[in-house]
Amino acid sequence: MALLEVREMEKRFGSTQVLGGISFSLEEGKALAVIGSSGSGKTTLLRCLNFLETPDRGLIKVKGETLFDADDKASYSEEAIRQKRLHFGLVFQNFNLFPQYTALENVALAGKLREKDKGKWKEIEERGRALLGQMGLSQRTGHYPHELSGGQQQRVAIARALALSPDVLCFDEPTSALDPELTNEVLRVIRSLAQQKTTMIIVTHEMAFARDVADEVIFMDEGAIVEQGPARQVIESPSQERTRQFLSRYQET
């Protein structure tokens, strides 16, 4: 059984259809890269999975449990949605750290908000320290976002997303706001997570990275999946002409 199943997901904004019948599955411990031009629906897909947007149609299952069924969406309370979000962690393009909190406070905040027993907050902070250490930021736990480089801020954001132990970790173009040197910092962290068999969905414009790190690749165009398959096969030998056209814009570096 796949860890994540998405079936016939559709999303409209007004008269514009942004997602049209998206279906895919993801096994535990696998990394899925989602590629495509700007406006192809990649970010909306992640936002629907994380319940930041509500699909108009479709089904989302995690570990066999139905998290979303469009035919029953009216019955979902705000509390129910908050619980469903815990299955996913989302790392945004622009970090979205709270500027008034230190790196450690940013990572531990969600856990503390969920845990009413303050006696367990020390345990939450220790996990936060361990995650920041995993990100190579042991010496930055007390630093505020403005005291960190962009790459460091994004690594704090990754630690924050991991803090609640989500089933699926999602990245929305995590290097798009970074210069090349800082991009490599973040890609190394994601590569190490893939080696640790973290289940991930990575929206990215880094084609070589998608080829080398992801197990599967989905190419989206105009809200639809045009091609999907093993990463190296899709990137190096795509079967669809539209995929070939898209990839031809990227040169090997």
VOFI-7668 format. One line per 4 residues: number of its first residue (from 1); their letters; for each residue x, y, z of N, C-alpha, C. Coordinates in pm, 1 decimal. Layout:
N
NUM	a	X Y Z X Y Z X Y Z ~ ... $
***
This chain:
253
1	mall	83.7 -120.2 0.0 0.0 0.0 0.0 87.2 125.2 0.0 ~ 52.9 219.1 -87.5 126.8 345.3 -92.6 102.8 424.8 34.4 ~ 204.7 500.2 76.0 186.5 586.4 192.1 89.1 699.8 158.2 ~ 105.2 760.3 39.7 19.5 871.1 -3.0 -49.2 833.9 -134.2 $
5	evre	-178.6 858.3 -139.4 -255.2 840.5 -262.6 -334.2 967.4 -290.7 ~ -322.8 1017.5 -411.8 -400.5 1132.5 -456.9 -477.9 1087.6 -580.4 ~ -608.0 1112.1 -578.8 -691.1 1065.8 -689.6 -779.0 1178.5 -742.9 ~ -765.5 1205.3 -872.2 -854.4 1296.2 -945.9 -871.6 1431.9 -877.2 $
9	mekr	-761.8 1489.2 -828.9 -769.2 1618.6 -761.6 -788.5 1730.9 -863.4 ~ -887.8 1814.5 -836.8 -914.0 1931.2 -919.4 -924.7 2054.9 -831.6 ~ -879.5 2168.7 -886.8 -889.7 2294.5 -815.2 -909.1 2407.5 -914.7 ~ -1009.4 2489.6 -887.0 -1036.0 2608.2 -968.2 -1025.3 2733.5 -883.5 $
13	fgst	-978.8 2840.2 -943.6 -987.1 2972.9 -885.6 -1074.1 3054.5 -980.9 ~ -1199.7 3074.2 -941.8 -1293.4 3137.5 -1032.6 -1317.7 3049.0 -1153.0 ~ -1299.5 3104.8 -1270.4 -1320.8 3027.2 -1393.1 -1194.2 2956.9 -1441.6 ~ -1083.1 2977.3 -1370.3 -955.3 2918.9 -1411.4 -932.1 2785.7 -1342.0 $
17	qvlg	-915.6 2680.7 -1419.7 -883.8 2549.7 -1363.0 -732.9 2538.9 -1347.1 ~ -688.1 2526.7 -1221.5 -545.8 2523.7 -1189.8 -495.0 2380.3 -1180.0 ~ -578.1 2290.9 -1130.9 -545.9 2148.7 -1127.5 -659.8 2072.9 -1194.7 ~ -623.5 1982.0 -1283.4 -725.5 1907.6 -1355.4 -704.1 1757.3 -1348.0 $
21	gisf	-765.4 1692.4 -1251.9 -760.9 1546.5 -1243.5 -624.8 1489.3 -1209.6 ~ -558.9 1545.8 -1106.9 -425.2 1500.3 -1068.2 -435.8 1370.4 -987.6 ~ -363.2 1267.7 -1031.5 -359.9 1139.2 -960.6 -216.3 1087.9 -955.2 ~ -172.8 1046.4 -837.4 -42.5 982.0 -822.8 -37.1 915.6 -685.9 $
25	slee	62.5 834.1 -665.4 85.3 770.9 -535.4 233.4 779.8 -501.5 ~ 263.2 766.6 -372.8 401.3 779.1 -326.2 424.3 677.0 -216.0 ~ 526.2 594.6 -232.8 559.2 494.4 -132.7 643.6 554.9 -21.2 ~ 633.7 494.3 95.7 710.8 541.6 210.1 860.4 533.4 181.3 $
29	gkal	933.3 638.0 219.4 1077.7 640.9 200.6 1122.5 684.9 63.1 ~ 1028.6 720.8 -23.1 1062.7 762.7 -158.5 1055.7 914.8 -171.8 ~ 1129.8 967.8 -268.1 1128.2 1111.2 -297.1 1068.6 1132.2 -436.0 ~ 970.0 1219.8 -443.1 904.2 1253.6 -568.6 935.6 1398.4 -602.7 $
33	avig	990.8 1423.6 -720.6 1015.2 1559.8 -767.7 903.5 1599.7 -862.7 ~ 856.1 1722.9 -847.1 752.0 1776.8 -934.4 813.0 1893.2 -1010.6 ~ 814.8 1883.5 -1142.7 875.7 1986.7 -1226.7 770.7 2042.7 -1322.1 ~ 801.8 2158.6 -1376.9 710.8 2221.7 -1471.7 729.1 2371.6 -1470.5 $
37	ssgs	672.8 2436.4 -1569.2 684.9 2581.4 -1581.2 606.9 2651.7 -1471.1 ~ 639.2 2778.1 -1447.6 561.5 2859.6 -1354.6 416.5 2863.8 -1401.5 ~ 324.3 2850.4 -1306.8 183.0 2851.6 -1340.8 126.2 2718.0 -1382.1 ~ 206.1 2611.1 -1369.8 157.4 2479.2 -1411.5 77.7 2408.0 -1303.0 $
41	gktt	71.5 2467.5 -1182.2 -9.0 2408.0 -1075.6 69.3 2339.0 -966.5 ~ 201.0 2346.4 -971.0 283.9 2272.1 -875.5 260.7 2318.9 -731.5 ~ 267.2 2450.0 -710.0 249.7 2502.7 -574.6 107.9 2478.6 -525.1 ~ 9.1 2493.7 -612.0 -129.3 2467.0 -571.5 -146.1 2322.1 -529.3 $
45	llrc	-78.9 2231.7 -596.9 -82.9 2091.1 -556.8 -33.6 2075.2 -413.3 ~ 80.0 2134.9 -380.4 132.5 2124.5 -243.8 38.4 2190.0 -143.8 ~ -18.2 2303.2 -179.9 -108.3 2372.9 -88.1 -235.1 2291.7 -62.5 ~ -281.8 2219.8 -161.8 -397.6 2132.0 -141.4 -361.7 2014.5 -50.4 $
49	lnfl	-243.8 1957.5 -69.7 -201.9 1846.3 16.1 -188.0 1890.7 161.0 ~ -145.2 2014.5 181.3 -125.4 2066.1 316.7 -249.0 2136.8 372.2 ~ -361.9 2126.0 299.9 -489.4 2182.4 344.1 -483.6 2334.3 361.9 ~ -396.0 2399.1 283.9 -396.7 2544.7 277.1 -493.7 2591.8 169.2 $
53	etpd	-528.7 2501.7 78.0 -635.5 2521.5 -19.3 -725.2 2397.9 -14.8 ~ -850.0 2415.4 -50.4 -944.1 2303.8 -51.5 -971.6 2262.2 -195.1 ~ -938.2 2140.0 -233.0 -968.1 2095.0 -369.2 -1118.6 2098.3 -395.8 ~ -1153.9 2117.3 -520.6 -1294.7 2112.9 -559.2 -1341.2 1970.1 -582.4 $
57	rgli	-1247.1 1884.3 -611.6 -1280.1 1744.7 -640.1 -1157.7 1661.7 -606.5 ~ -1179.6 1535.6 -567.1 -1066.4 1447.6 -547.0 -1063.2 1381.2 -411.1 ~ -957.8 1303.2 -393.0 -940.7 1220.7 -274.4 -794.1 1223.0 -233.4 ~ -767.6 1236.2 -103.2 -632.4 1229.9 -49.0 -632.4 1125.8 61.8 $
61	kvkg	-543.2 1027.2 51.2 -529.1 925.0 153.8 -384.2 918.8 200.3 ~ -363.2 898.9 330.4 -231.4 874.5 386.7 -239.9 748.8 472.4 ~ -155.1 652.1 442.3 -153.4 524.1 512.9 -291.1 457.3 513.5 ~ -362.4 472.2 403.1 -493.3 410.7 389.6 -607.5 488.7 451.1 $
65	etlf	-574.7 594.8 527.4 -678.2 676.8 589.7 -717.7 789.7 495.4 ~ -846.6 806.9 473.7 -895.0 915.2 388.8 -887.9 1046.5 464.9 ~ -800.0 1135.9 420.3 -788.5 1267.1 482.2 -881.3 1368.4 417.2 ~ -905.6 1349.4 288.2 -993.2 1441.9 217.6 -1072.3 1367.2 112.2 $
69	dadd	-1202.4 1391.8 112.4 -1291.8 1341.1 8.6 -1381.8 1457.2 -29.9 ~ -1372.9 1503.9 -151.8 -1448.5 1622.2 -193.4 -1598.2 1604.8 -173.7 ~ -1644.9 1480.5 -179.2 -1787.9 1456.9 -161.1 -1832.2 1477.7 -17.3 ~ -1734.9 1489.3 75.7 -1768.6 1502.6 217.4 -1700.5 1622.9 280.8 $
73	kasy	-1648.2 1717.1 200.6 -1564.2 1823.9 253.4 -1639.3 1919.6 345.2 ~ -1770.3 1929.2 332.2 -1845.7 2021.5 416.9 -1843.2 1980.0 563.9 ~ -1810.1 1855.2 590.9 -1813.8 1805.1 728.9 -1683.2 1831.4 803.7 ~ -1581.4 1886.5 737.8 -1452.0 1904.8 802.7 -1449.6 2034.8 883.4 $
77	seea	-1426.4 2022.0 1012.7 -1413.3 2138.5 1099.2 -1272.1 2193.1 1090.7 ~ -1252.2 2313.2 1145.3 -1118.5 2371.6 1148.7 -1023.3 2284.5 1229.2 ~ -1071.8 2229.1 1338.1 -987.1 2141.7 1420.0 -948.4 2016.6 1342.6 ~ -1043.5 1960.5 1267.7 -1013.8 1842.2 1186.8 -907.8 1872.9 1082.5 $
81	irqk	-918.1 1990.6 1019.9 -819.0 2030.2 919.6 -681.7 2044.4 983.5 ~ -675.1 2103.9 1102.3 -545.7 2118.8 1170.7 -481.3 1982.9 1196.6 ~ -562.6 1885.5 1233.9 -509.2 1752.0 1259.3 -460.1 1687.4 1129.6 ~ -532.7 1707.9 1021.6 -493.3 1648.1 894.3 -361.9 1708.0 843.5 $
85	rlhf	-339.5 1836.4 872.0 -215.7 1900.8 828.8 -92.8 1837.2 892.3 ~ -109.8 1774.1 1007.3 4.6 1716.6 1076.9 69.0 1602.7 998.2 ~ -2.5 1548.9 900.5 54.3 1442.2 817.8 158.7 1496.3 720.4 ~ 157.4 1628.9 699.4 245.9 1690.2 601.2 326.4 1802.0 665.3 $
89	glvf	451.1 1814.8 624.8 532.3 1930.5 660.1 561.1 2007.1 532.8 ~ 556.0 2139.7 538.8 576.8 2220.4 418.8 687.8 2321.1 440.5 ~ 785.8 2319.6 351.0 895.2 2416.9 351.0 869.1 2513.2 235.9 ~ 850.7 2641.1 269.1 813.2 2741.8 171.0 935.7 2795.7 96.1 $
93	qnfn	909.4 2865.1 -13.2 1016.6 2927.3 -91.1 1093.1 3030.5 -9.2 ~ 1019.4 3111.3 65.2 1079.9 3227.0 131.8 1088.2 3210.7 283.1 ~ 1108.1 3086.4 326.5 1140.6 3053.7 465.9 1021.6 3069.2 560.9 ~ 957.1 3188.2 562.2 841.0 3212.6 648.6 869.9 3187.9 795.9 $
97	lfpq	989.6 3224.0 841.6 1022.1 3215.1 983.0 962.7 3334.6 1057.2 ~ 934.8 3315.5 1185.2 887.1 3425.7 1268.1 1008.0 3510.3 1310.0 ~ 1013.4 3637.1 1270.6 1133.4 3717.0 1296.1 1159.3 3744.6 1443.4 ~ 1055.4 3737.4 1526.7 1071.4 3769.3 1669.4 1120.1 3650.1 1751.1 $
101	ytal	1135.5 3533.6 1686.9 1178.8 3412.7 1757.0 1315.2 3367.2 1707.3 ~ 1391.6 3305.8 1797.9 1520.6 3249.2 1759.9 1499.5 3125.3 1672.7 ~ 1608.3 3073.5 1619.2 1599.8 2951.7 1538.2 1534.7 2838.8 1617.6 ~ 1579.8 2818.2 1740.9 1523.2 2711.2 1822.8 1376.3 2736.9 1853.6 $
105	enva	1342.7 2859.6 1883.8 1202.9 2892.1 1914.1 1113.6 2869.0 1792.6 ~ 1163.4 2902.0 1673.7 1087.3 2875.8 1552.1 1060.7 2726.7 1534.8 ~ 1162.0 2645.4 1561.1 1148.7 2500.8 1541.9 1056.3 2439.2 1646.7 ~ 1062.3 2488.4 1769.6 986.8 2427.5 1879.9 845.5 2482.9 1894.5 $
109	lagk	815.9 2592.6 1828.2 690.1 2662.9 1854.6 566.8 2576.4 1834.0 ~ 557.0 2509.5 1720.0 435.9 2431.9 1690.3 415.7 2320.4 1792.6 ~ 525.8 2255.2 1831.6 515.4 2149.5 1931.0 466.0 2201.8 2064.6 ~ 512.3 2318.1 2103.3 468.7 2376.8 2230.1 321.9 2418.6 2223.8 $
113	lrek	278.5 2468.3 2110.2 138.4 2507.4 2096.2 46.4 2387.1 2106.7 ~ 93.3 2272.5 2062.4 12.5 2150.0 2069.7 16.0 2086.9 2207.6 ~ 126.1 2105.7 2280.9 146.0 2037.1 2408.9 110.2 2129.2 2525.3 ~ -1.2 2099.1 2589.7 -45.9 2183.0 2701.5 34.6 2157.8 2828.7 $
117	dkgk	96.8 2040.9 2838.6 179.0 2007.3 2955.7 316.8 2071.4 2938.6 ~ 338.5 2183.3 3007.6 465.2 2255.4 2992.4 584.2 2174.5 3041.5 ~ 557.5 2070.8 3119.4 664.9 1984.0 3164.6 731.5 1910.2 3050.4 ~ 662.6 1900.5 2936.6 717.6 1830.9 2820.4 784.5 1926.2 2721.6 $
121	wkei	782.8 2056.6 2753.1 841.3 2153.0 2660.1 992.2 2135.9 2647.7 ~ 1057.8 2092.5 2755.6 1202.6 2071.4 2748.5 1234.9 1962.9 2647.4 ~ 1153.0 1858.5 2645.6 1172.5 1750.2 2548.9 1154.8 1802.4 2406.4 ~ 1055.9 1890.1 2387.9 1032.8 1949.0 2255.4 1153.0 2033.1 2213.3 $
125	eerg	1208.5 2109.1 2307.4 1325.7 2191.5 2275.8 1447.1 2104.5 2244.2 ~ 1462.9 1994.3 2315.0 1576.1 1905.4 2287.8 1566.5 1845.4 2147.8 ~ 1443.6 1810.4 2108.4 1426.1 1759.8 1971.7 1459.8 1870.1 1871.9 ~ 1419.8 1993.2 1903.7 1452.5 2105.9 1816.8 1602.6 2124.6 1802.0 $
129	rall	1674.4 2113.5 1914.2 1820.1 2125.6 1908.6 1881.2 2014.7 1823.0 ~ 1828.2 1893.7 1837.7 1880.6 1781.1 1760.2 1857.4 1802.7 1610.9 ~ 1740.1 1853.0 1575.9 1710.5 1877.2 1434.3 1797.5 1987.6 1377.6 ~ 1818.1 2093.6 1455.7 1906.7 2200.8 1409.7 2049.4 2149.4 1395.3 $
133	gqmg	2089.6 2060.4 1484.0 2220.7 1998.4 1469.8 2229.8 1916.9 1342.3 ~ 2122.5 1845.7 1310.3 2118.2 1767.3 1186.6 2130.4 1858.1 1064.3 ~ 2082.7 1980.2 1077.4 2090.9 2078.0 968.3 2225.0 2152.1 966.4 ~ 2315.4 2117.9 1059.0 2444.2 2186.4 1066.7 2436.4 2322.3 1132.4 $
137	lsqr	2337.2 2339.9 1221.7 2313.7 2470.9 1282.5 2321.8 2466.8 1434.5 ~ 2402.5 2378.6 1488.3 2414.9 2367.0 1633.8 2459.0 2497.3 1698.8 ~ 2538.0 2576.5 1627.2 2589.9 2701.6 1682.8 2497.6 2820.3 1653.8 ~ 2380.9 2794.4 1597.7 2291.6 2903.8 1558.7 2155.9 2896.2 1627.8 $
141	tghy	2141.2 2813.2 1729.5 2009.4 2793.1 1790.8 1952.8 2921.4 1850.2 ~ 2039.3 3009.2 1902.2 1992.9 3131.4 1966.0 1990.7 3251.5 1874.2 ~ 2017.3 3231.9 1746.1 2018.9 3342.1 1650.7 1878.4 3368.8 1595.5 ~ 1851.3 3495.6 1570.2 1725.0 3535.2 1508.9 1738.0 3529.3 1356.3 $
145	phel	1625.7 3517.3 1284.8 1633.2 3504.4 1138.9 1718.7 3610.5 1070.3 ~ 1712.2 3735.5 1116.7 1789.7 3840.1 1049.3 1940.3 3823.7 1070.5 ~ 1979.2 3737.1 1163.9 2120.5 3711.2 1188.9 2171.6 3589.8 1110.2 ~ 2084.3 3530.4 1031.3 2118.1 3409.7 956.3 2118.9 3437.3 807.0 $
149	sggq	2201.8 3364.4 732.9 2200.5 3374.2 587.2 2071.1 3309.0 535.0 ~ 2043.5 3332.8 406.5 1925.4 3270.8 347.4 1929.2 3119.3 355.2 ~ 2045.6 3061.4 329.6 2058.1 2916.3 336.7 2035.9 2864.3 477.4 ~ 2086.8 2937.8 576.7 2065.1 2898.2 715.6 1918.0 2909.9 753.9 $
153	qqrv	1853.5 3016.5 708.6 1711.1 3032.1 737.5 1630.4 2916.9 676.7 ~ 1665.1 2877.0 555.2 1590.6 2768.0 493.2 1614.7 2636.8 566.4 ~ 1734.5 2617.9 619.1 1761.0 2496.0 696.3 1685.7 2496.6 828.5 ~ 1668.5 2614.8 889.0 1583.3 2624.6 1007.7 1440.0 2586.9 969.7 $
157	aiar	1394.7 2634.3 854.9 1258.9 2603.1 808.8 1241.4 2452.7 786.9 ~ 1344.7 2386.6 736.0 1337.3 2241.4 717.6 1327.9 2172.1 853.0 ~ 1409.6 2215.8 948.8 1403.3 2158.9 1084.1 1265.1 2179.5 1144.1 ~ 1207.1 2297.0 1124.4 1073.3 2324.9 1176.0 970.1 2230.3 1115.0 $
161	alal	980.7 2205.1 985.0 886.4 2116.0 918.5 900.8 1972.5 967.5 ~ 1022.6 1933.4 1004.2 1047.1 1797.6 1052.7 1007.7 1779.4 1198.8 ~ 991.8 1889.1 1272.5 976.1 1882.4 1417.9 853.2 1803.3 1461.8 ~ 747.5 1804.9 1382.1 624.8 1733.9 1418.8 616.9 1595.6 1353.8 $
165	spdv	729.3 1549.1 1299.9 739.2 1413.8 1240.9 629.4 1386.5 1138.5 ~ 622.3 1468.6 1033.2 517.4 1446.4 932.3 542.0 1318.8 853.5 ~ 434.5 1263.8 797.7 448.5 1146.4 711.9 514.9 1183.1 579.4 ~ 484.6 1302.4 529.4 539.0 1347.8 400.9 593.0 1488.9 418.5 $
169	lcfd	718.1 1509.3 379.4 780.7 1641.1 385.1 775.1 1703.1 245.9 ~ 715.7 1822.0 235.9 697.0 1888.4 106.9 785.8 2011.8 96.3 ~ 846.5 2029.4 -18.9 931.0 2145.6 -46.3 874.9 2220.6 -165.6 ~ 851.1 2350.5 -149.5 803.4 2432.7 -260.2 918.2 2518.6 -311.9 $
173	epts	988.7 2467.8 -412.2 1105.2 2535.5 -471.0 1193.9 2594.2 -361.3 ~ 1252.8 2509.6 -278.1 1322.9 2555.7 -158.0 1448.1 2637.2 -183.7 ~ 1496.3 2639.5 -308.3 1619.1 2715.5 -337.0 1594.5 2837.1 -424.8 ~ 1468.5 2865.9 -457.3 1441.2 2971.7 -555.2 1480.3 3110.3 -505.4 $
177	aldp	1486.0 3129.4 -371.3 1520.0 3260.9 -316.7 1668.0 3271.2 -279.2 ~ 1748.4 3172.7 -319.1 1887.6 3166.7 -275.2 1984.0 3183.8 -392.2 ~ 2103.0 3237.4 -360.6 2206.4 3244.2 -463.4 2270.2 3105.7 -476.4 ~ 2350.9 3082.1 -580.8 2402.3 2947.1 -606.9 2476.4 2883.8 -491.0 $
181	eltn	2559.3 2959.3 -419.2 2635.3 2900.5 -308.8 2542.3 2852.9 -197.5 ~ 2442.6 2934.0 -163.2 2349.7 2896.3 -58.2 2255.0 2785.9 -105.1 ~ 2226.3 2784.3 -235.3 2145.1 2676.3 -291.5 2208.4 2541.2 -262.7 ~ 2339.7 2531.7 -280.0 2407.7 2404.2 -257.1 2396.5 2358.8 -111.9 $
185	evlr	2397.2 2454.7 -17.3 2379.0 2419.4 124.5 2247.8 2345.0 145.5 ~ 2141.2 2401.1 91.3 2008.1 2345.1 111.8 1992.3 2213.3 36.5 ~ 2044.7 2207.0 -85.2 2034.0 2082.5 -162.1 2107.9 1968.4 -93.7 ~ 2220.1 1999.1 -27.3 2292.4 1894.0 46.0 2206.5 1837.9 158.5 $
189	virs	2133.5 1926.0 226.5 2046.1 1879.6 335.1 1934.7 1790.8 279.4 ~ 1872.3 1833.4 171.0 1763.7 1753.2 113.1 1817.5 1620.0 62.2 ~ 1937.9 1622.5 5.0 1999.6 1498.0 -41.4 2021.0 1401.3 76.2 ~ 2065.7 1455.5 189.7 2087.5 1369.3 306.8 1955.9 1313.6 359.3 $
193	laqq	1848.1 1391.8 352.7 1716.9 1342.8 394.2 1670.5 1229.2 302.7 ~ 1697.6 1242.9 174.1 1662.3 1136.1 80.0 1740.3 1008.1 111.8 ~ 1867.8 1023.3 146.9 1948.8 907.2 182.7 1898.4 839.9 310.0 ~ 1833.3 919.6 397.2 1775.0 865.6 519.6 1633.8 811.3 496.9 $
197	kttm	1589.7 808.9 371.8 1459.7 755.4 333.1 1343.7 835.7 392.0 ~ 1361.0 967.1 392.3 1251.4 1055.4 429.4 1156.0 1064.2 310.1 ~ 1027.5 1044.5 333.1 928.5 1054.0 226.2 909.0 1200.5 190.9 ~ 932.6 1236.4 64.8 932.5 1377.7 27.5 866.2 1401.9 -106.8 $
201	iivt	805.6 1520.0 -118.9 761.8 1574.4 -247.1 835.6 1705.8 -264.9 ~ 910.9 1717.8 -373.0 997.7 1833.5 -393.0 960.2 1902.7 -523.1 ~ 897.7 2019.0 -512.6 877.5 2103.7 -630.0 1008.7 2177.3 -653.3 ~ 1067.1 2159.3 -769.2 1201.0 2214.8 -792.0 1221.4 2252.3 -937.6 $
205	hema	1311.5 2348.6 -959.1 1355.5 2383.1 -1094.1 1500.2 2337.4 -1115.1 ~ 1553.4 2262.5 -1018.4 1689.9 2208.7 -1029.0 1682.0 2070.5 -1094.4 ~ 1697.5 2065.6 -1225.1 1673.9 1941.0 -1298.4 1776.0 1831.8 -1265.7 ~ 1902.2 1869.0 -1255.7 2004.5 1768.9 -1223.9 1980.4 1711.9 -1084.5 $
209	fard	1940.8 1797.1 -992.4 1910.5 1752.6 -857.2 1791.5 1657.3 -858.1 ~ 1686.2 1692.4 -930.8 1569.2 1604.6 -940.1 1607.5 1468.4 -996.9 ~ 1691.2 1469.2 -1098.5 1734.9 1343.7 -1161.5 1813.9 1255.9 -1065.3 ~ 1902.9 1318.1 -987.4 1995.9 1241.5 -905.1 1939.4 1202.9 -768.8 $
213	vade	1843.6 1280.1 -716.3 1797.0 1259.3 -579.0 1659.6 1194.9 -573.1 ~ 1570.8 1233.0 -663.6 1434.4 1180.4 -657.8 1428.1 1037.8 -711.0 ~ 1332.0 963.2 -659.7 1304.3 830.3 -713.8 1211.8 839.5 -833.8 ~ 1113.5 928.3 -825.4 1016.5 948.3 -931.9 1008.6 1096.7 -964.8 $
217	vifm	966.6 1126.8 -1087.8 944.9 1264.5 -1130.6 807.6 1274.8 -1195.6 ~ 738.8 1384.4 -1161.7 615.0 1421.6 -1230.3 641.5 1551.8 -1304.6 ~ 605.4 1554.9 -1432.4 610.8 1680.2 -1508.5 468.7 1729.5 -1527.0 ~ 443.3 1853.4 -1478.8 310.5 1913.1 -1489.2 309.7 2025.4 -1591.9 $
221	dega	197.5 2037.9 -1660.5 179.4 2146.7 -1756.2 31.3 2181.8 -1759.1 ~ 1.6 2309.6 -1739.4 -136.1 2360.2 -1742.8 -228.1 2280.0 -1651.6 ~ -178.8 2250.7 -1530.7 -261.6 2187.0 -1430.0 -280.6 2037.9 -1444.1 ~ -208.4 1976.3 -1534.5 -222.6 1831.9 -1557.0 -86.2 1764.6 -1551.4 $
225	iveq	-85.6 1635.7 -1518.9 36.7 1556.7 -1524.8 54.9 1507.4 -1668.2 ~ 161.4 1554.0 -1731.5 189.8 1516.0 -1869.3 270.5 1386.7 -1873.7 ~ 363.1 1372.8 -1776.6 449.8 1255.0 -1775.4 494.8 1227.0 -1633.0 ~ 503.5 1100.2 -1599.2 557.8 1060.7 -1469.2 627.3 927.4 -1483.4 $
229	gpar	731.7 910.3 -1401.4 806.1 786.4 -1408.2 935.5 797.1 -1330.0 ~ 1024.3 697.6 -1342.5 1153.3 703.3 -1274.2 1227.7 831.9 -1309.9 ~ 1292.3 891.4 -1210.1 1350.0 1024.7 -1227.5 1447.0 1032.0 -1344.6 ~ 1543.2 943.4 -1348.9 1644.5 951.6 -1453.6 1581.7 931.9 -1591.9 $
233	qvie	1484.5 843.0 -1598.9 1420.0 818.1 -1727.9 1345.8 942.0 -1777.8 ~ 1269.8 1006.1 -1689.9 1192.7 1124.1 -1731.6 1284.7 1239.6 -1767.7 ~ 1388.4 1262.0 -1687.2 1477.4 1376.0 -1711.0 1565.2 1354.6 -1833.8 ~ 1615.8 1233.5 -1849.5 1711.7 1209.3 -1957.9 1646.5 1159.8 -2086.4 $
237	spsq	1537.0 1085.7 -2075.6 1473.5 1028.5 -2195.2 1321.8 1040.8 -2186.7 ~ 1270.2 1163.1 -2182.4 1124.8 1179.7 -2169.7 1052.1 1123.4 -2291.5 ~ 932.7 1070.4 -2266.7 856.6 1009.0 -2376.0 760.0 1107.4 -2441.8 ~ 728.9 1217.8 -2372.5 632.1 1313.7 -2425.6 702.4 1435.0 -2485.5 $
241	ertr	652.1 1481.0 -2598.7 712.7 1595.2 -2666.4 710.4 1720.1 -2579.1 ~ 601.1 1740.5 -2504.9 592.5 1860.0 -2419.6 700.3 1856.2 -2311.3 ~ 727.2 1738.1 -2256.9 833.3 1724.4 -2157.3 968.6 1756.3 -2219.4 ~ 991.7 1707.2 -2339.5 1119.2 1733.2 -2407.9 1136.3 1882.7 -2432.5 $
245	qfls	1029.8 1949.7 -2471.5 1037.7 2094.3 -2494.6 1075.6 2168.2 -2366.3 ~ 1012.3 2128.8 -2256.2 1041.0 2193.6 -2128.0 1186.3 2170.7 -2087.2 ~ 1232.7 2047.3 -2094.3 1367.9 2013.8 -2048.9 1475.7 2070.2 -2139.9 ~ 1441.2 2098.9 -2264.2 1541.4 2151.9 -2357.3 1591.5 2290.3 -2314.4 $
249	ryqe	1516.8 2357.1 -2227.7 1557.6 2489.6 -2180.9 1666.0 2480.9 -2074.9 ~ 1690.1 2362.0 -2022.7 1789.8 2344.1 -1916.7 1913.1 2278.4 -1973.0 ~ 2027.2 2336.6 -1946.9 2153.7 2280.0 -1993.2 2226.2 2218.3 -1876.4 ~ 2292.9 2107.8 -1899.9 2370.6 2040.0 -1797.5 2484.0 2131.0 -1748.6 $
253	t	2497.9 2139.1 -1617.7 2607.0 2220.4 -1562.1 2709.1 2132.3 -1496.6 $
***
